[in-house]
Amino acid sequence: MKLLIQRDIRHGSICVYEKNSKVLFTGDTLFADCYGRCDLNSGSFNDMVNSIKLLFNRFSNIVIYPGHGKSVKIEVAKRYVKMLMAMKGVTI
C-alpha cells in the first residue's frame, strides 16, 4: 500500500493506493462524479485542483473507492470532474 498525502479539503487528507488490487481509496478527495468540498476550514480550491491533477496524471485503469458513494473506474470520475472543472475555467 502507498499513502498519498493530499492538501485539498483539509490539511492532512489522505488517499491510499493498493497496487496489487489496483484500487485507490480516495476518501473525500474524489468521488464517482465530482470532487470533494474545498470550502471548509483550511480547504483550498487550488489545493484541490493540484490533488486532482496528481491523481489523474498518476493513475489509470484502477478503481476508486470514495469515502461516500459508489466505486467506479477512475476514467469515469475523470470525465465528470474534468467537465466540472471546465465549468470553472480550470483545465485538468
C-alpha positions, 0 to 999 in steps of 0.5 A: 500500500502507498499513502498519498498525502493530499492538501485539498479539503483539509490539511492532512487528507489522505488517499491510499493506493493498493497496487496489487488490487489496483484500487485507490481509496480516495476518501473525500478527495474524489468521488464517482462524479465530482470532487470533494468540498474545498470550502471548509476550514483550511480547504483550498480550491487550488489545493484541490485542483493540484490533488486532482491533477496528481491523481489523474496524471498518476493513475489509470485503469484502477478503481476508486473507492470514495469515502461516500458513494459508489466505486467506479473506474477512475476514467469515469470520475475523470470525465465528470470532474474534468467537465466540472472543472471546465465549468470553472475555467480550470483545465485538468 
